[in-house]
Amino acid sequence: MVDRQQNVCAICELPLIYLEATFDHEAGRGMGGGHRNDLIEHEDGSWMNAALHARCNAEKASRRYKWQDGRYLPDERTKP
């Protein structure tokens, strides 16, 4: 995913190296997390999941994100 994202964190968009990268699931824990998919692409080839800095992943917590127009953004369905 780091290569796919051209060495950029999907959330803060700052440079990301392999040693700093953490795997992020679109569906966080507590939101169907027990059934998370570890793939990096959907069947149609669109991106899923992302590489993030550990601090970005911690701040994201269990909120759902998804790839939209080339950006990893909060999933509108999870907003109050």
Helices and strands as residue ranges (DSSP letters): G 18-20, E 21-24, G 33-35, E 50-53, H 54-60, E 65-68, E 71-74, G 76-78
